[in-house]
Amino acid sequence: MLRITPDRSNDDVRLRLEGRLTGPWVQELERCWTDLLPTEQKKAVVDLTGVTFIGKDGRVILATLWEQGAIFHATDCLTRSIIESITGSRPFQRGGI
């Protein structure tokens, strides 16, 4: 199961993910991403701190989101490693997020 919580309370849009990013949940994330306006996608932060598993299909959607302008927030070692392999850089981190 994957919970996706959109938050537009700040200047950016945040999609907070919690659970497993695989299977039918990948399509749900894709739908939520598509529902964002193109200008919102350019400022969107995908918060992966609550993600417990990322499948191969989850990696594919994350790569697509990154190509479309997503910024990733990850703190877990494995999740950070996956994001680094997709983006070639460290995921966005800021204290208290």
Protein Blocks (a to p, Z undefined) as FASTA:
>chain_A
ZZddddfkbmbdcdddedjdehjllmmmmmmmmmpcfklmmmpccdfklpcbdcfklmmm
mmmmmmnopacddfbfklmmmmmmmnopacdddehZZ
